Amino acid sequence: MFTDERQILIYYNPDLLAHRQTVAHAQSLAAHVEAYAFEEAHLNQTRWEEILELLDVADPRMILNEVDPYFQAELKGHDYDRLSWLKILSHRPNLVKSPIAIRGDQAILCCLPQDVWKLIPKKADVL
């Protein structure tokens, strides 16, 4: 869907140390890593829908940082429909709480930099 099995694609917020650490960790594990800042990736609603499907997340709010000042001021307490949350993700991707790593048809929300290991096949020579 997004990448082949030999490549890891990471969307992240370069302003956050933990996100940068996830990218560095992935680069130390695999030869083919492409990292894109959320803001620069220009992910549209369709792409976010695909990412959520890969993550097996039904509710877009599950990947948002609810303690973010913008979320607290503008979004907290609102009951938006799925399409509206996808639109919010498209316009405010830095609200995503953790980097998203994708390899082939697998994706994970990397709450810890080491979570990227979940995408590495048992045989390290595949990457």
Residue pairs with C-beta under 8 A, 6 or more apart in sequence:
1 50
1 54
1 104
1 105
2 9
2 50
2 54
2 102
2 107
3 9
3 34
3 102
3 103
3 104
4 104
5 103
5 104
5 121
5 126
6 32
6 126
6 127
7 30
7 32
7 33
7 34
7 103
8 26
8 30
8 32
8 33
8 34
8 101
8 102
8 103
8 116
8 119
8 127
9 33
9 34
9 35
9 36
9 101
9 102
9 103
10 22
10 23
10 26
10 33
10 34
10 35
10 36
10 99
10 100
10 101
10 102
10 110
10 116
11 35
11 36
11 37
11 38
11 41
11 43
11 51
11 93
11 96
11 99
11 100
11 102
12 19
12 20
12 22
12 23
12 35
12 36
12 37
12 38
12 99
12 100
13 19
13 37
13 38
13 39
13 94
13 96
13 99
14 20
14 37
15 94
18 98
18 112
18 113
19 98
19 99
21 113
22 98
22 99
22 101
22 110
22 112
22 113
22 115
22 116
23 33
23 35
23 99
24 113
25 113
25 114
25 116
26 33
26 35
26 101
26 116
27 33
27 35
29 116
29 117
29 120
29 127
30 120
30 127
31 127
32 127
38 93
38 94
38 96
39 93
39 94
41 93
43 51
43 89
43 90
43 93
44 90
45 83
45 86
45 87
45 89
45 90
48 60
48 86
48 89
48 90
49 86
51 100
51 102
51 107
52 58
52 60
52 63
54 102
54 105
54 106
54 107
55 63
55 100
55 107
55 108
55 109
57 63
57 109
59 82
59 85
60 82
60 85
60 86
60 88
60 89
61 85
63 96
63 97
63 98
63 100
63 109
64 71
64 75
64 89
64 95
64 96
64 97
65 71
65 95
65 96
65 97
66 72
66 76
66 97
68 95
70 92
70 95
71 95
75 88
80 88
88 95
89 95
89 96
97 109
97 111
98 109
98 110
98 111
99 109
99 110
100 107
100 108
100 109
100 110
101 107
101 108
101 110
101 115
101 116
101 119
102 119
103 119
106 119
108 115
108 116
108 118
108 119
109 115
110 116
120 127
121 127
